Amino acid sequence: MANIKSQIKRNRQNEKRRVRNRNFRGYARTAVNQARAAFTENAPDTKEAVLKAISALDQAAERGVIHKNNAARRKGRLMKRLAAFNSAPAATKEDAPKKKKTE
C-alpha cells in the first residue's frame, strides 16, 4: 500500500477508470457477440444488432477503452459479414441452376 498522498490519489483514480473502462469494454463485447449470434440464427433483426455493436465499438474507441483501429477492424468485419448475409439468401433462390429434364 502506498504511503505518499499523490500515489494514494492516483490509485483511487486508476481504480475508478478501470471500472469505467471495464463497463464500456464489456458492453461492446456483448453487443458484438449478440450480432454474431444473430448471424448464426438467421435472425430478422440482424441489421439492428450489427448497428448496435458498431455504436458500442465507436463509444469504446471514443473513450479510449479500445484503440480506434481495433474498433475499425471489428466494425469492418461485421459489415463485411452483414453484406454477405444480405446478398446470400437472394442469390441462392434466384441464381440456382435449373435441372435439365432428360427424356
C-alpha positions in Angstrom: 0.0 0.0 0.0 1.3 3.4 -0.9 2.3 5.9 1.8 2.5 9.0 -0.5 -0.6 11.1 -0.8 -0.3 11.6 -4.5 0.1 7.9 -5.1 -2.9 7.1 -2.9 -5.0 9.5 -5.0 -3.5 8.1 -8.2 -4.6 4.6 -7.1 -8.1 5.8 -6.4 -8.3 7.4 -9.9 -6.9 4.3 -11.6 -9.5 2.1 -9.9 -12.4 4.4 -11.0 -11.1 4.4 -14.6 -10.6 0.6 -14.6 -14.2 0.0 -13.6 -15.5 2.5 -16.1 -13.4 1.1 -18.9 -14.5 -2.4 -18.0 -18.1 -1.4 -18.4 -17.6 0.1 -21.8 -15.4 -2.8 -23.0 -18.0 -5.4 -21.7 -20.9 -3.6 -23.3 -19.0 -3.6 -26.7 -18.1 -7.2 -26.3 -21.7 -8.2 -25.5 -23.1 -6.3 -28.5 -20.6 -7.9 -30.9 -21.4 -11.3 -29.5 -25.1 -10.7 -29.9 -24.5 -9.6 -33.5 -22.5 -12.7 -34.3 -25.3 -14.8 -32.7 -27.9 -13.1 -34.9 -25.9 -14.1 -38.0 -25.8 -17.8 -37.0 -29.5 -17.8 -36.1 -30.6 -16.0 -39.3 -32.5 -13.6 -37.1 -34.6 -10.9 -38.8 -33.1 -8.2 -36.6 -29.5 -8.9 -37.6 -29.0 -5.5 -39.1 -30.2 -3.8 -35.9 -27.8 -6.0 -33.8 -24.9 -5.1 -36.1 -25.7 -1.3 -35.8 -25.9 -1.6 -32.1 -22.5 -3.3 -32.0 -21.0 -0.7 -34.2 -22.3 2.0 -31.9 -20.9 0.3 -28.9 -17.5 -0.1 -30.5 -17.5 3.6 -31.5 -18.2 4.6 -27.9 -15.5 2.4 -26.6 -13.0 3.8 -29.1 -14.0 7.4 -28.5 -13.4 7.0 -24.8 -10.0 5.3 -25.3 -11.1 2.0 -23.9 -10.1 0.2 -27.1 -7.9 1.5 -29.9 -9.6 3.2 -32.8 -8.0 0.8 -35.3 -9.2 -2.1 -33.3 -12.8 -0.8 -33.4 -12.5 -0.1 -37.1 -11.3 -3.6 -37.8 -14.1 -5.2 -35.8 -16.7 -2.9 -37.5 -15.3 -3.8 -40.9 -15.6 -7.5 -40.2 -19.2 -7.1 -39.0 -20.2 -5.0 -42.1 -18.5 -7.4 -44.4 -20.4 -10.3 -42.9 -23.6 -8.3 -43.0 -23.2 -7.6 -46.7 -22.6 -11.3 -47.4 -25.5 -12.2 -45.2 -27.9 -9.9 -47.1 -26.8 -11.0 -50.5 -26.6 -14.7 -49.9 -30.3 -15.6 -49.4 -31.3 -13.7 -52.6 -28.5 -15.3 -54.7 -29.4 -18.8 -53.6 -33.1 -18.5 -54.5 -32.8 -16.7 -57.9 -29.5 -17.9 -59.3 -29.8 -21.5 -58.5 -29.2 -23.5 -61.7 -32.2 -25.3 -63.1 -32.0 -29.0 -63.7 -32.5 -30.2 -67.3 -35.0 -32.8 -67.9 -33.7 -35.9 -69.6 -36.1 -37.6 -72.0 
